[in-house]
Amino acid sequence: MSVPWRWVLAIIAVGVALRWPALSVGFAMDDWAQLAMLDGSDPRARGAFDLFVFAEPASMQLALERGTLPWWTDPELRLAAMRPLSSALVAIDVRLFDHDPRLFHLHSLLWWIAMLLVAARLLWLVLPHRWALLTFALYVADECHGFPLAWLANRNAIVAATFGFAAVIEHVRWREHAIGHVRWTSMLALALSLAAGEYGLCAAAFIVAYELTGERVARLRALTPMLVVLLAWVLLHRLGGYGSFASGAYLDPTREPIAWFVAALQRVPVLLGGFVLALPTGTLALYPDTLALQIGAGVIAIAALAMLLPAVRRGL
């Protein structure tokens, strides 16, 4: 049974209508910095592929002297995300649309529509058909889409998800239908997802989750293409000097492993609590006093998932 595209398009149309006000948001925060990087008015002038490199030691002194960063900034601060595809899309926006934010946002909306079409195909492929359409409708309605649609600098999440979903689709097709060449398209899609942003690692996690069942040797062999892409990404990431350091918001496990591990002990339960119990963790992050409550909710969520695991394995 093929995907009911009429229903899918109808749901997307409703989603677009609900998200249409995002076109009038304008530029915000990092958007202004990226525009300044391109026109040279920011001392951290970057090329078209490095607009997500906001801080690194080489340009720190000049940024401090010009006031781009406050004087108390750690001189070793590094906030350098390897997002060449998403960066290039920003540069293309400027080239085509000058500084008209509505057209920038329209570009983001088109990526969002593309992402939803790919997501619908994925859900129809991996879920029972009676649930796939409902799941898709809930996904379109989810509040999580508001931020990347309203904030242009976060478009990278949409682009990464588009190619990430495609990577999972192609991996499943390769494994379940033995279509040999599809593994190469899965690798390409994963590479493009990672080029859009580190969010592509989520697609790799979905692929690993898919391979958690079955014969062990076959699973490891099936993960080899994905591991090749990930290894190449890690090498490029490291050799290019990307990553983070001395930042309270971003933690790079390769540069600050202990701090990353300690933060993970807090953040993983919080994220699971938000996922399972639908807690507004984004809003609660503004209130540090609620951290213990969020971690406790996360522990409950982990226990609930552990209790449900036997039923999931039985296919219930």
N, C-alpha and C positions, 0 to 999 in steps of 0.2 A: 504494500500500500504506500503510495507516494505521499509526500508532505502536502497537507491541505493548504496550499499557498494562498487561496482566497481568504481563509480565516487568518492566516499569518499576516497578510498584508492589511487586513482590517484592524487587527490588534496593533500593528505598527502605526497605522494611521492615527489611532486614538492616542498612542504614545507620543507621536510627533505633535499632535494638537496640545497635549498636556505640557510638553517641553518647549513649545514655541516661544514662550517669553524669554528663554535663555538667549535668544538672538539679540535682545536689547540690553544685555548686561554690560557690554563694553569690555575694556581692558582692566586688568586687576593684578596687583602684586608682581609676580614674576613676568607677566606679560610685558610690562613696561621695561623691565630690565632687559628682556630679550630684544625688544625693539631698539633699545639704546645700544646694545651690543652690536647690532647690525648696522646702525647708522654711525657708529663710532663715538657717540656722545658719552658712552660708558667707558671708563678706563679699562674695564675687562673686555675689550673688544674681542669677539670670537668669530670663527668662520661659521659657515652655514651648517656644519655638522656638529658643532660644539656649543650650542646655545643653552645647554643644561649644565654647563660648567660654571657655577656661580661663585666658587671660591677655591683657590689653590695657592700654595705658598709663593709661586713665582710672581703672581700679580698682586699679592696681598699688600705690600707696602704702598703701591700706587693707589690701590683701592682705599686704604686708610687715609692717605694724604688728601685724596679728593672727597672724602666723606661718603663714598659709596657704601662702606661698611663702618660701623661705629668704632671708636678708638679702642674700646675694651675687647675687641675681637681677638681670639687666640691667633697668633701669627702662623700657627700650623694648621689652621682650619682648612678642611678640604670638603667641598660639596660639589662633586663632579660626577654626574650621571652619564653613562654611556648610552645615549639615545639618538644615534645619528639619523635614523629615519624620521622620527618625530621632529627633530631639530630642522631637518631639511624641509619638512612640510611647513614649518613656521616661516622659513626663509622664502618658500614659494608663495605663501600667503602675502608677504610683504611685497614681493615682486609683482604679483598679479593684482592685489587689491589695495596697495599702498597702506593706508592706516584706517581703513573702514572696518570697524570691529564686527558689524553685522555680517559682512561677507566671511570674515574669519569664523564666526560662530556658525554660519550656514555650512561651511566646510566641515566643521565638527559634527554638525547634525547629519550630514551625508555619511560620514564615517560611522556614526551611531546606527543609522539605518542598515548599513552594510554589516555591522557587527550583529545586529538582531537577526538578519537573514541567515547568517552563518550559524548563530546560536540555535535558531529554529531547526536547521538541518541536523545539528548535533543532537539536540534533544530527541528528535524523531528517530535518530539512529540508535540511541542508547537506552531510551525509556520505553515502557509499554505505551502504545499509541493512545490509549484512553487517558493517560496522564500527561503526555508530552505537551499537548496544546494548553492545558491548564497551567502547567509549569511555565510555559513560555509567557502566558498572559501575566502571571505573577512576577516573572522576571522583568517584563517590560514596565510594570507598574512600580517596581521597587525604587525606593528613594535614592539608592546608591548611584543612580545615573545622573542625578542633579548636579553634583559637584563637577565631574569631568565635562559636562555640557556647558556649564556656566563659566568655568574657568579654563581659558584657552590653553594655559600652560599644562593643564592636566589632560588634554586631549590624548596624550601619549598612552593613557590607560585604555582608551577606547580602541586605538590603533593596535596596541599590543593584544588586546582581547580578541579583536577580529582575526588576526593571524593565529593567535593561540588556539581559538576554537577550531580553526581550519586544520591546525596541526593534529589536534586530537581526533578529528573526523578522519583524516587520512591515515592515522595510525590504526584506528579501529577498522577501517576498510582493508588495510593491509593485513591485519591479523585475522579478520573474520572471513574475508573473501579471497585471501591469497593472491592479491593483485600486486605483483612484484614491484612495478615502477612507483606505486603509491608511497612506498616508504621514503622515496626521494622527495616527493612533494611534501610529505610530512616534515622532513628535515628542513626543507626550504621554508615552509610556513613557520616552523619554530624559530629558525634563524631570523626571519623578518619580525616575528613577535619580539624577540630579544633586542633586535635593532630599534624597535619602537620604544622599548623600556624594559627594565628588569622585571616588570609584571609578567613577562613571558615565562618566568620561572614557575608561575602558577600552572601554565599549560603543561610543563614538564611534570609537575606534581600530579596532575590529572592522569597523565600517561602512566606514571608509576602506579597510581591507584588502580588503574585498569588492569595492570599486569600483576596485581597482588594474588590473583587466583590462577591456578594451572600448574603445570610441571615447572620446577624451579629452573632447570637448565634452559628450557624454551623461553621462560620469562626473561632471563638474563640476556639471552641472545637477542630477543626482541627489543630490549632496551638499548642495545649497542648503538643504533643510529642516533637516538636522542642523546646518549652520553657523548658521542663525537661532537655534536653541535654544542653541548654544554661546555665541553673541554675547550673548544675553540673560543667560545664566548669568554670563559674565565681567563684564558691567556691574553686575549685582546684587552679585556678589562684591566688586567694587571699591568701589561706592558704600556698601555695608554695612560697610566696614572690616574685612572678613574676610581671612584669610591668615595668614602667619607672618613673624616677623622676630626676629633675634637668638637663634635656637634652633639648637642643633647637630643636632637630629633632623629638623626640618621646614625645608625651604627653599622659599621662594616665588619663582618666576622673575620676577614683576613687581616685587618689592621688593628682591631680592638676586640680580640676573641673573648676575653674575660668579661668585659663590659657588655658585649653582645649576649653572652650566655646568661648573665644575671638579668638583663632586660627581657630575654626570651622567657625566663621563668615567670615573669610578671605578665608580659604581653600575650603570650600564647593562651593562657587561661582566659584573659580578658576578651581576646578575639573569639575564642570558642563560645564564651558566654554570650557575646553579641550575636553569634551565628545561630546557636541553638535556642536561646531564650529570647531572641529579638530585642536585646537591650540596646539602648541608644548610646553605644560606647563612644561614638564620635563626640557627642555632646558632653558625656560624663568626663571625657578627657580634660575638659576645662575646669573640672572640680577635683583636684588631687585628693581631697579628703574621702572621696568615694572609691579610691583605688582598692582598698581592702575588700569592700563590698563587691566590686567587680571581679576580683580574683576569686572570692568565695563562690560567686555565681558561675565562674568558669570551671571551678572544681566540680560543682554540681553538674554542669553540662558534660564534662568529661566522664563522670560516673554514669550519666544517662546514656551517653554514646556506648560505653562499655556494656551496659545492660542490653542495649538494642543490638549489639553486634552479633550474638548468636542467631537472632531472628533474621537479620540481614543475610547471614551466611546460609540460612535455610531457604532463602528466597521469598520470605514473607514480607 
